[in-house]
Amino acid sequence: MFIKDHIIDEAIEAIVTAREFCGSEKEAVVDVLNDHNICEREDREKVFKIANFRANGRWNKFKREAGVDERHIF
């Protein structure tokens, strides 16, 4: 199944928000997927993997902007 970019973007935002508030990233993405009626396990895993990868990039950017030493950014 083709996953639209705006769904991935919503999942990324949900992951970043979950990290900011020490919440569950998976549960946040599940909520997004439920909102879009994406129920197939394979599609859910696909969205989580893509969104998590992109959220990591964004999170690392935030750490750099905050002055975190590069040794602690991965």
N, CA, C and O atoms as a GROMACS GRO file, in nm:
protein
  296
    1MET      N    1   0.083  -0.119   0.000
    1MET     CA    2   0.000   0.000   0.000
    1MET      C    3   0.088   0.125   0.000
    1MET      O    4   0.188   0.132   0.071
    2PHE      N    5   0.049   0.221  -0.080
    2PHE     CA    6   0.119   0.349  -0.083
    2PHE      C    7   0.072   0.433   0.035
    2PHE      O    8  -0.048   0.449   0.057
    3ILE      N    9   0.167   0.486   0.110
    3ILE     CA   10   0.136   0.569   0.226
    3ILE      C   11   0.161   0.714   0.187
    3ILE      O   12   0.271   0.749   0.143
    4LYS      N   13   0.062   0.798   0.202
    4LYS     CA   14   0.075   0.938   0.163
    4LYS      C   15   0.172   1.012   0.257
    4LYS      O   16   0.182   0.981   0.376
    5ASP      N   17   0.241   1.110   0.199
    5ASP     CA   18   0.342   1.185   0.274
    5ASP      C   19   0.285   1.252   0.399
    5ASP      O   20   0.352   1.257   0.501
    6HIS      N   21   0.165   1.303   0.391
    6HIS     CA   22   0.110   1.374   0.507
    6HIS      C   23   0.088   1.280   0.626
    6HIS      O   24   0.091   1.323   0.741
    7ILE      N   25   0.064   1.152   0.598
    7ILE     CA   26   0.050   1.055   0.706
    7ILE      C   27   0.185   1.030   0.772
    7ILE      O   28   0.195   1.024   0.894
    8ILE      N   29   0.288   1.017   0.690
    8ILE     CA   30   0.425   1.000   0.743
    8ILE      C   31   0.461   1.124   0.826
    8ILE      O   32   0.516   1.112   0.935
    9ASP      N   33   0.430   1.242   0.774
    9ASP     CA   34   0.461   1.366   0.846
    9ASP      C   35   0.390   1.372   0.980
    9ASP      O   36   0.449   1.414   1.080
   10GLU      N   37   0.265   1.330   0.984
   10GLU     CA   38   0.191   1.327   1.111
   10GLU      C   39   0.255   1.229   1.208
   10GLU      O   40   0.263   1.255   1.328
   11ALA      N   41   0.299   1.116   1.156
   11ALA     CA   42   0.364   1.015   1.241
   11ALA      C   43   0.496   1.069   1.296
   11ALA      O   44   0.530   1.045   1.412
   12ILE      N   45   0.571   1.141   1.214
   12ILE     CA   46   0.696   1.202   1.260
   12ILE      C   47   0.668   1.300   1.374
   12ILE      O   48   0.734   1.297   1.477
   13GLU      N   49   0.570   1.385   1.354
   13GLU     CA   50   0.533   1.481   1.458
   13GLU      C   51   0.490   1.410   1.586
   13GLU      O   52   0.524   1.454   1.696
   14ALA      N   53   0.417   1.301   1.571
   14ALA     CA   54   0.372   1.226   1.689
   14ALA      C   55   0.491   1.166   1.764
   14ALA      O   56   0.492   1.166   1.887
   15ILE      N   57   0.589   1.117   1.691
   15ILE     CA   58   0.708   1.059   1.754
   15ILE      C   59   0.786   1.167   1.828
   15ILE      O   60   0.825   1.149   1.944
   16VAL      N   61   0.809   1.280   1.761
   16VAL     CA   62   0.886   1.388   1.824
   16VAL      C   63   0.814   1.439   1.949
   16VAL      O   64   0.876   1.463   2.052
   17THR      N   65   0.684   1.454   1.940
   17THR     CA   66   0.606   1.500   2.056
   17THR      C   67   0.613   1.398   2.169
   17THR      O   68   0.627   1.435   2.285
   18ALA      N   69   0.605   1.271   2.135
   18ALA     CA   70   0.615   1.166   2.237
   18ALA      C   71   0.751   1.173   2.307
   18ALA      O   72   0.759   1.157   2.428
   19ARG      N   73   0.856   1.196   2.230
   19ARG     CA   74   0.989   1.206   2.290
   19ARG      C   75   0.999   1.327   2.382
   19ARG      O   76   1.058   1.319   2.490
   20GLU      N   77   0.940   1.437   2.340
   20GLU     CA   78   0.947   1.558   2.423
   20GLU      C   79   0.878   1.539   2.556
   20GLU      O   80   0.920   1.598   2.657
   21PHE      N   81   0.774   1.457   2.559
   21PHE     CA   82   0.696   1.438   2.682
   21PHE      C   83   0.714   1.298   2.742
   21PHE      O   84   0.634   1.256   2.825
   22CYS      N   85   0.820   1.227   2.699
   22CYS     CA   86   0.852   1.094   2.750
   22CYS      C   87   0.734   0.997   2.735
   22CYS      O   88   0.707   0.916   2.824
   23GLY      N   89   0.666   1.008   2.624
   23GLY     CA   90   0.553   0.919   2.596
   23GLY      C   91   0.595   0.802   2.510
   23GLY      O   92   0.712   0.788   2.475
   24SER      N   93   0.500   0.721   2.475
   24SER     CA   94   0.525   0.605   2.391
   24SER      C   95   0.518   0.645   2.244
   24SER      O   96   0.414   0.690   2.195
   25GLU      N   97   0.629   0.630   2.174
   25GLU     CA   98   0.634   0.663   2.033
   25GLU      C   99   0.543   0.571   1.952
   25GLU      O  100   0.470   0.617   1.864
   26LYS      N  101   0.546   0.443   1.984
   26LYS     CA  102   0.462   0.347   1.910
   26LYS      C  103   0.314   0.378   1.928
   26LYS      O  104   0.238   0.375   1.832
   27GLU      N  105   0.274   0.406   2.049
   27GLU     CA  106   0.133   0.438   2.074
   27GLU      C  107   0.093   0.566   2.001
   27GLU      O  108  -0.019   0.577   1.951
   28ALA      N  109   0.183   0.662   1.994
   28ALA     CA  110   0.153   0.787   1.924
   28ALA      C  111   0.131   0.761   1.775
   28ALA      O  112   0.041   0.818   1.714
   29VAL      N  113   0.215   0.675   1.717
   29VAL     CA  114   0.200   0.643   1.576
   29VAL      C  115   0.073   0.560   1.554
   29VAL      O  116   0.004   0.579   1.454
   30VAL      N  117   0.042   0.471   1.644
   30VAL     CA  118  -0.081   0.392   1.633
   30VAL      C  119  -0.202   0.484   1.629
   30VAL      O  120  -0.295   0.460   1.552
   31ASP      N  121  -0.202   0.588   1.710
   31ASP     CA  122  -0.313   0.684   1.709
   31ASP      C  123  -0.327   0.751   1.572
   31ASP      O  124  -0.438   0.766   1.521
   32VAL      N  125  -0.213   0.791   1.514
   32VAL     CA  126  -0.215   0.852   1.381
   32VAL      C  127  -0.271   0.754   1.279
   32VAL      O  128  -0.355   0.790   1.196
   33LEU      N  129  -0.223   0.630   1.284
   33LEU     CA  130  -0.267   0.530   1.188
   33LEU      C  131  -0.415   0.497   1.204
   33LEU      O  132  -0.485   0.476   1.105
   34ASN      N  133  -0.462   0.493   1.327
   34ASN     CA  134  -0.604   0.471   1.351
   34ASN      C  135  -0.688   0.584   1.292
   34ASN      O  136  -0.795   0.561   1.236
   35ASP      N  137  -0.638   0.707   1.304
   35ASP     CA  138  -0.710   0.822   1.249
   35ASP      C  139  -0.725   0.811   1.097
   35ASP      O  140  -0.821   0.864   1.039
   36HIS      N  141  -0.631   0.742   1.033
   36HIS     CA  142  -0.633   0.728   0.887
   36HIS      C  143  -0.680   0.588   0.842
   36HIS      O  144  -0.667   0.552   0.726
   37ASN      N  145  -0.733   0.513   0.936
   37ASN     CA  146  -0.786   0.378   0.907
   37ASN      C  147  -0.684   0.285   0.841
   37ASN      O  148  -0.717   0.208   0.751
   38ILE      N  149  -0.560   0.294   0.886
   38ILE     CA  150  -0.456   0.204   0.839
   38ILE      C  151  -0.444   0.094   0.942
   38ILE      O  152  -0.396   0.115   1.053
   39CYS      N  153  -0.489  -0.025   0.903
   39CYS     CA  154  -0.501  -0.134   1.000
   39CYS      C  155  -0.408  -0.253   0.974
   39CYS      O  156  -0.381  -0.332   1.065
   40GLU      N  157  -0.359  -0.266   0.853
   40GLU     CA  158  -0.273  -0.380   0.820
   40GLU      C  159  -0.140  -0.369   0.895
   40GLU      O  160  -0.076  -0.264   0.896
   41ARG      N  161  -0.101  -0.479   0.957
   41ARG     CA  162   0.022  -0.480   1.036
   41ARG      C  163   0.143  -0.439   0.954
   41ARG      O  164   0.227  -0.363   1.001
   42GLU      N  165   0.152  -0.489   0.832
   42GLU     CA  166   0.266  -0.458   0.746
   42GLU      C  167   0.273  -0.308   0.716
   42GLU      O  168   0.381  -0.250   0.717
   43ASP      N  169   0.158  -0.247   0.689
   43ASP     CA  170   0.154  -0.103   0.662
   43ASP      C  171   0.190  -0.022   0.786
   43ASP      O  172   0.260   0.079   0.776
   44ARG      N  173   0.143  -0.067   0.902
   44ARG     CA  174   0.174   0.002   1.027
   44ARG      C  175   0.324  -0.002   1.056
   44ARG      O  176   0.383   0.098   1.096
   45GLU      N  177   0.385  -0.118   1.034
   45GLU     CA  178   0.529  -0.131   1.056
   45GLU      C  179   0.607  -0.044   0.959
   45GLU      O  180   0.707   0.019   0.996
   46LYS      N  181   0.560  -0.041   0.835
   46LYS     CA  182   0.626   0.041   0.733
   46LYS      C  183   0.624   0.188   0.772
   46LYS      O  184   0.727   0.255   0.766
   47VAL      N  185   0.508   0.238   0.812
   47VAL     CA  186   0.496   0.378   0.852
   47VAL      C  187   0.584   0.406   0.973
   47VAL      O  188   0.654   0.508   0.976
   48PHE      N  189   0.582   0.318   1.072
   48PHE     CA  190   0.663   0.342   1.191
   48PHE      C  191   0.812   0.347   1.156
   48PHE      O  192   0.883   0.436   1.204
   49LYS      N  193   0.859   0.255   1.074
   49LYS     CA  194   1.002   0.253   1.039
   49LYS      C  195   1.043   0.381   0.966
   49LYS      O  196   1.146   0.440   0.999
   50ILE      N  197   0.964   0.422   0.869
   50ILE     CA  198   0.996   0.543   0.793
   50ILE      C  199   0.991   0.665   0.884
   50ILE      O  200   1.084   0.746   0.886
   51ALA      N  201   0.883   0.678   0.959
   51ALA     CA  202   0.866   0.794   1.046
   51ALA      C  203   0.974   0.798   1.155
   51ALA      O  204   1.025   0.906   1.187
   52ASN      N  205   1.007   0.684   1.211
   52ASN     CA  206   1.108   0.679   1.316
   52ASN      C  207   1.245   0.721   1.261
   52ASN      O  208   1.318   0.795   1.327
   53PHE      N  209   1.278   0.675   1.141
   53PHE     CA  210   1.406   0.712   1.079
   53PHE      C  211   1.413   0.864   1.060
   53PHE      O  212   1.514   0.927   1.093
   54ARG      N  213   1.305   0.921   1.007
   54ARG     CA  214   1.304   1.066   0.983
   54ARG      C  215   1.297   1.145   1.113
   54ARG      O  216   1.358   1.252   1.124
   55ALA      N  217   1.226   1.094   1.211
   55ALA     CA  218   1.220   1.161   1.342
   55ALA      C  219   1.358   1.162   1.407
   55ALA      O  220   1.394   1.260   1.471
   56ASN      N  221   1.434   1.054   1.390
   56ASN     CA  222   1.570   1.050   1.445
   56ASN      C  223   1.655   1.162   1.386
   56ASN      O  224   1.730   1.227   1.457
   57GLY      N  225   1.643   1.184   1.255
   57GLY     CA  226   1.717   1.292   1.191
   57GLY      C  227   1.678   1.428   1.247
   57GLY      O  228   1.764   1.512   1.272
   58ARG      N  229   1.549   1.448   1.265
   58ARG     CA  230   1.502   1.575   1.320
   58ARG      C  231   1.549   1.591   1.465
   58ARG      O  232   1.590   1.699   1.506
   59TRP      N  233   1.542   1.483   1.541
   59TRP     CA  234   1.582   1.486   1.682
   59TRP      C  235   1.731   1.519   1.694
   59TRP      O  236   1.771   1.596   1.780
   60ASN      N  237   1.812   1.459   1.606
   60ASN     CA  238   1.955   1.488   1.606
   60ASN      C  239   1.982   1.633   1.572
   60ASN      O  240   2.074   1.694   1.627
   61LYS      N  241   1.904   1.690   1.482
   61LYS     CA  242   1.918   1.832   1.449
   61LYS      C  243   1.888   1.917   1.572
   61LYS      O  244   1.959   2.014   1.600
   62PHE      N  245   1.783   1.882   1.646
   62PHE     CA  246   1.750   1.955   1.768
   62PHE      C  247   1.867   1.948   1.867
   62PHE      O  248   1.900   2.048   1.932
   63LYS      N  249   1.928   1.831   1.878
   63LYS     CA  250   2.040   1.817   1.973
   63LYS      C  251   2.158   1.904   1.930
   63LYS      O  252   2.222   1.967   2.014
   64ARG      N  253   2.186   1.907   1.800
   64ARG     CA  254   2.296   1.992   1.753
   64ARG      C  255   2.267   2.138   1.783
   64ARG      O  256   2.354   2.212   1.829
   65GLU      N  257   2.144   2.181   1.757
   65GLU     CA  258   2.106   2.320   1.782
   65GLU      C  259   2.116   2.355   1.931
   65GLU      O  260   2.140   2.470   1.967
   66ALA      N  261   2.098   2.254   2.016
   66ALA     CA  262   2.107   2.276   2.160
   66ALA      C  263   2.252   2.270   2.211
   66ALA      O  264   2.278   2.294   2.328
   67GLY      N  265   2.344   2.238   2.120
   67GLY     CA  266   2.485   2.237   2.158
   67GLY      C  267   2.535   2.106   2.217
   67GLY      O  268   2.639   2.103   2.282
   68VAL      N  269   2.462   1.998   2.195
   68VAL     CA  270   2.505   1.867   2.244
   68VAL      C  271   2.631   1.826   2.168
   68VAL      O  272   2.638   1.842   2.046
   69ASP      N  273   2.728   1.774   2.241
   69ASP     CA  274   2.852   1.726   2.180
   69ASP      C  275   2.820   1.616   2.079
   69ASP      O  276   2.738   1.529   2.104
   70GLU      N  277   2.888   1.621   1.964
   70GLU     CA  278   2.864   1.524   1.855
   70GLU      C  279   2.882   1.378   1.900
   70GLU      O  280   2.821   1.288   1.843
   71ARG      N  281   2.966   1.355   2.001
   71ARG     CA  282   2.984   1.218   2.050
   71ARG      C  283   2.855   1.159   2.106
   71ARG      O  284   2.840   1.037   2.114
   72HIS      N  285   2.763   1.246   2.143
   72HIS     CA  286   2.640   1.199   2.206
   72HIS      C  287   2.520   1.205   2.111
   72HIS      O  288   2.405   1.185   2.152
   73ILE      N  289   2.549   1.232   1.985
   73ILE     CA  290   2.442   1.236   1.884
   73ILE      C  291   2.459   1.116   1.794
   73ILE      O  292   2.563   1.099   1.730
   74PHE      N  293   2.355   1.033   1.789
   74PHE     CA  294   2.362   0.913   1.704
   74PHE      C  295   2.231   0.886   1.640
   74PHE      O  296   2.218   0.789   1.565
   0.00000   0.00000   0.00000
